[in-house]
Amino acid sequence: MIGFHQSRCDTSLFIYRQGSDTAYLLLYVDNIVLTASSTGLLQRIISSLHKEFAMTDLGTLNYFLGIHATRNASGMFLSQRQYATEVIERAGMPTCHPCRTPVEPGAKLTSHGPPVKDPTLYRSLAGALQYLTFTRPDITYTVQQICLFMHDPREQHMHALRRIIRYIKGTSDLGLQLYASSPTTLVAYSDADWAGCPTTRRSTSGYCVFLGNNLLSWSSKWQLTPSRSSAEAEYRGVANAVVETCWIRNLPASFIVLSPPLLWYTVITSARSTYLLTQFSISGPSTLRSTFTLFAILLLRGRYGFFTCHPDISLLTSSPKVSRMYCLMSSDPV
């Protein structure tokens, strides 16, 4: 399409590069976000698109798929305030009292209790809240928890959903700040609980990935199988985050030069205690090839010395492959 080629990492992203001219086009159905290295190039591309398709130029980006983009002194602020208001009204709670937290401390949802009167409404609201997490990482965990019971929602799940809406009511101005000037170091943080679900004893893992000061990606996900130890649960969480981080590292290769190395931080707790310094080398297809350093703190009790281990590759990640892992353990306090 007029010189654009499709990104290998994201099929919705199209890249134009000719000499010093560069442009990026993000497409979703009939919605387009377009940016270019110069105003002249931007206008030429818009004119070419007009010749091929019936389209309307809405000017500078300010609204896209329910997300408001507001420019400020620091860069750009992304918000879904209008969408959040619509979700509150759909739930029939426009006059509800706000609460300070999206979940009660220590609360655990189970599959017991009376069923909700309107499961369709529950599923609709849960799905709406999922879309709201695009600019609200603070509700990612709680929304993930209520979505686990969409197949058979109970009253306790509806109560938890309403609490999230009450929290959104008081924090509708929150959003995601993107900074115009920021370091290009890619840093990821990962963590997991152990057997947190009282029904299945599965663990929940989460991660967040920063490019400089900008939060790029975050997730809270229920692990597929129970873990036999907290350390295993942590490594399964790392496996989920490794795949995401490799994809992110390859995606900016088209338009951003990252400063090596890629840093990873995670805290791993176990029945024993000391610290663990681990270095991974990741190898795989060219689209996923990456090398990074993982610093893991393993709280152990006991005496350990030097050793080198080669873990089960399937435990960490299926793709890309982990070629080597060096573990240095000490009984000294952290």
C-alpha positions as a printed Julia matrix, in Angstrom:
334×3 Matrix{Float64}:
   0.0     0.0    0.0
   1.84    3.12  -1.4
   5.19    1.81  -0.18
   4.17    0.56   3.27
   5.12   -2.91   4.49
   3.48   -4.83   7.29
   5.32   -5.3   10.56
   6.26   -8.9   11.37
   5.47   -8.36  15.06
   2.13   -6.58  14.78
  -0.11   -7.13  11.78
  -1.93   -3.84  12.48
   1.28   -1.8   12.1
   2.51   -0.69   8.67
   5.89    0.95   8.11
   7.05    3.26   5.32
  10.77    3.89   4.94
  12.49    5.55   1.99
  15.8     7.31   2.55
  15.41    9.68   5.48
  11.59    9.58   5.25
   9.81    7.35   7.74
   6.11    6.88   8.52
   4.06    4.55  10.68
   0.42    3.65  10.18
  -1.64    1.84  12.8
  -4.85    0.33  11.44
  -7.86   -1.11  13.26
 -10.83   -1.92  10.97
 -11.59    1.56   9.56
  -9.69    3.59  12.17
  -6.19    4.85  11.35
  -3.44    6.55  13.36
  -0.69    7.98  11.14
   2.6     9.66  12.05
   5.58   10.63   9.89
   9.06   12.12  10.16
   7.98   15.35   8.43
   4.8    17.31   7.82
   5.32   17.17   4.06
   5.55   13.39   4.05
   2.48   13.17   6.27
   0.41   15.28   3.85
   1.59   13.27   0.82
   0.55   10.01   2.44
  -2.84   11.44   3.42
  -3.4    12.62  -0.14
  -2.49    9.18  -1.5
  -4.9     7.52   0.92
  -7.68    9.9   -0.13
  -7.2     8.8   -3.74
  -7.6     5.14  -2.82
 -10.26    5.27  -0.07
 -13.16    7.42   1.09
 -11.83    8.76   4.38
 -11.92   11.78   6.67
  -8.88   13.51   8.15
  -9.66   14.25  11.81
  -6.47   16.22  12.36
  -4.14   15.85  15.35
  -4.7    12.7   17.38
  -7.06   13.34  20.3
  -9.43   10.34  20.37
  -8.96    6.77  19.17
 -11.11    3.72  19.98
 -12.47    5.23  23.2
  -9.08    6.52  24.37
  -8.5    10.27  24.75
  -4.98   11.52  23.93
  -4.1    14.87  25.51
  -0.76   16.57  24.91
   0.92   18.21  27.9
   4.33   19.54  28.89
   5.63   16.05  29.68
   4.37   14.32  26.53
   0.97   12.69  26.08
  -1.68   11.6   28.58
  -3.98    8.71  27.65
  -7.34    8.51  29.41
 -10.66    6.65  29.12
 -12.66    8.96  31.36
 -15.69    9.14  29.05
 -15.7     5.38  28.6
 -15.43    4.86  32.38
 -18.46    7.11  32.89
 -20.42    5.04  30.38
 -19.5     1.82  32.22
 -20.67    3.31  35.53
 -23.99    4.31  33.97
 -24.4     0.89  32.36
 -24.01   -0.67  35.79
 -26.74    1.61  37.15
 -24.36    3.2   39.65
 -24.04    6.88  38.63
 -24.64    8.08  42.2
 -22.57    5.41  44.0
 -20.12    6.34  46.75
 -16.46    6.07  45.63
 -14.03    3.81  47.5
 -10.28    4.18  47.82
  -9.2     0.7   46.71
 -10.48   -1.59  43.91
 -10.48   -4.68  46.16
 -10.85   -5.45  49.84
  -7.5    -6.29  51.48
  -6.96  -10.04  51.67
 -10.17  -10.85  49.8
 -10.24  -14.17  47.87
 -13.0   -15.07  45.44
 -14.39  -18.6   45.38
 -16.96  -20.42  43.25
 -19.43  -20.75  46.13
 -22.51  -18.73  47.01
 -25.83  -17.88  45.34
 -25.72  -17.17  41.59
 -26.26  -13.65  40.28
 -29.73  -12.72  39.05
 -28.49  -11.38  35.71
 -25.36  -13.2   34.49
 -25.53  -11.41  31.12
 -25.12   -8.04  32.83
 -22.19   -9.4   34.84
 -20.41  -10.63  31.72
 -21.08   -7.36  29.9
 -19.65   -5.26  32.74
 -16.65   -7.55  33.21
 -15.84   -7.3   29.51
 -16.21   -3.51  29.63
 -13.8    -3.32  32.56
 -11.28   -5.41  30.62
 -11.15   -2.72  27.92
 -10.7    -0.08  30.6
  -7.44   -1.73  31.7
  -5.82   -0.42  28.49
  -5.04    2.81  30.37
  -5.68    1.66  33.94
  -3.01   -0.84  35.09
  -4.15   -0.24  38.7
  -7.29   -2.35  38.14
  -5.7    -5.11  36.04
  -5.43   -7.64  38.86
  -8.94   -7.13  40.22
 -10.54   -7.24  36.77
  -8.63  -10.44  36.01
 -10.04  -11.98  39.19
 -13.69  -11.26  38.39
 -13.23  -12.45  34.79
 -12.26  -15.9   36.05
 -15.9   -16.52  37.0
 -17.72  -15.21  33.94
 -18.96  -18.72  33.1
 -20.81  -19.03  36.44
 -20.87  -15.71  38.33
 -21.95  -15.6   41.97
 -23.14  -12.78  44.19
 -19.71  -12.38  45.77
 -18.27  -11.84  42.29
 -20.88   -9.17  41.53
 -20.04   -7.52  44.85
 -16.36   -7.44  43.84
 -17.29   -6.01  40.43
 -19.36   -3.25  42.0
 -16.44   -2.34  44.26
 -14.23   -1.89  41.18
 -16.84    0.43  39.68
 -16.99    2.41  42.92
 -13.21    2.74  42.79
 -13.38    3.93  39.16
 -16.04    6.45  40.17
 -13.52    8.18  42.43
 -10.51    7.82  40.11
 -11.95    8.51  36.66
  -9.25   11.15  36.04
  -6.45    8.59  36.19
  -4.77    7.38  33.03
  -1.43    6.61  31.43
   1.27    9.28  31.02
   3.72    8.86  28.13
   6.89   10.95  28.25
   8.28   12.58  25.12
  11.91   12.31  26.2
  12.91    9.21  28.09
  15.83    6.74  28.37
  15.65    3.79  25.98
  16.5     1.08  28.5
  13.91   -1.71  28.57
  13.19   -2.87  32.15
  10.76   -5.59  33.22
   9.41   -6.47  36.67
   7.81   -9.81  37.48
   6.14  -11.32  40.55
   3.75  -14.13  41.5
   1.87  -15.46  44.49
   1.73  -19.15  45.36
  -1.48  -21.21  45.37
  -3.46  -18.0   45.76
  -6.73  -19.41  44.45
  -8.57  -21.11  47.34
 -10.5   -23.38  44.94
  -7.89  -24.62  42.44
  -4.68  -23.69  44.31
  -3.35  -22.08  41.15
  -1.0   -19.13  41.34
  -1.4   -15.69  39.81
   1.58  -14.09  38.09
   2.02  -10.55  36.87
   4.56   -8.37  35.12
   5.09   -4.85  33.85
   7.55   -3.64  31.22
   8.99   -0.12  31.05
  10.81    1.62  28.2
  12.62    4.28  30.17
   9.9     6.01  32.19
   7.09    4.8   29.94
   4.97    1.83  30.98
   4.5    -0.23  27.81
   2.9    -3.49  28.87
   1.42   -5.1   31.97
  -0.47   -8.27  32.8
  -2.03  -10.24  35.61
  -2.69  -13.83  34.64
  -3.85  -17.05  36.29
  -1.28  -19.81  35.78
  -2.55  -22.84  33.88
  -1.44  -25.47  36.4
  -0.73  -25.51  40.16
   2.89  -25.03  41.21
   4.58  -27.32  43.71
   6.59  -24.47  45.27
   6.66  -20.7   45.36
   9.89  -20.72  43.36
   8.19  -22.72  40.59
   5.3   -20.26  40.58
   7.75  -17.37  40.21
   9.56  -18.99  37.3
   6.27  -19.69  35.54
   5.52  -15.99  35.93
   8.91  -15.17  34.44
   8.13  -17.47  31.5
   4.98  -15.48  30.66
   6.87  -12.21  30.87
   9.84  -13.42  28.79
   7.61  -13.99  25.77
   6.07  -10.53  26.07
   9.44   -8.84  26.59
  11.04  -10.54  23.58
   8.13   -9.34  21.44
   8.45   -5.8   22.77
  12.2    -5.78  22.22
  11.78   -6.83  18.6
   8.87   -4.46  17.86
  10.79   -1.21  18.52
  13.7    -2.5   16.41
  11.88   -0.96  13.45
  11.93    2.56  14.84
  13.77    2.77  18.21
  17.35    1.87  19.1
  17.3     0.31  22.57
  20.16    0.73  25.0
  21.46   -2.71  26.0
  21.19   -4.6   28.23
  17.61   -5.56  28.93
  17.19   -5.64  32.72
  14.84   -7.93  34.57
  13.86   -7.8   38.22
  11.88  -10.41  40.12
  11.54  -11.55  43.71
  11.4   -15.31  44.32
  10.5   -16.62  47.75
  10.97  -20.19  48.94
  11.08  -22.23  52.13
  14.85  -21.69  52.28
  16.75  -18.48  51.94
  19.68  -16.6   50.34
  19.95  -14.66  47.1
  20.17  -15.88  43.54
  21.87  -14.04  40.69
  20.83  -15.54  37.39
  21.87  -14.7   33.84
  19.82  -15.97  30.92
  20.75  -16.06  27.25
  17.71  -16.32  25.02
  18.04  -17.75  21.54
  15.39  -18.48  18.95
  14.04  -17.23  15.62
  15.32  -13.86  14.44
  12.0   -12.25  15.36
  12.38  -13.32  18.99
  16.15  -13.29  19.48
  17.17  -11.33  22.53
  19.72  -11.33  25.31
  19.02  -10.02  28.77
  20.14  -10.22  32.35
  17.83  -11.45  35.05
  18.45  -10.49  38.65
  16.44  -12.71  40.94
  16.43  -12.57  44.7
  15.78  -16.01  46.12
  15.14  -15.97  49.86
  16.56  -19.21  51.17
  17.58  -20.55  54.58
  20.59  -22.85  54.72
  24.09  -23.09  53.33
  24.75  -23.23  49.64
  27.77  -22.82  47.41
  28.51  -22.33  43.75
  26.72  -24.46  41.23
  25.65  -24.36  37.6
  22.24  -25.67  36.59
  20.49  -26.28  33.31
  16.75  -26.01  33.97
  13.94  -27.75  32.18
  13.36  -25.53  29.16
   9.61  -26.21  29.15
   9.34  -24.86  32.71
  10.59  -21.44  31.68
   9.24  -20.93  28.2
   8.49  -22.89  25.08
   9.76  -20.22  22.67
  12.39  -18.9   22.49
  14.67  -21.56  23.97
  16.78  -20.93  27.04
  20.31  -21.85  26.05
  22.02  -21.49  29.41
  21.42  -20.37  32.96
  24.08  -19.7   35.57
  23.1   -19.6   39.24
  25.28  -18.14  41.97
  23.95  -18.8   45.47
  25.29  -17.72  48.82
  24.28  -18.16  52.43
  25.19  -14.55  53.19
  22.24  -12.31  54.1
  20.85  -10.07  51.41
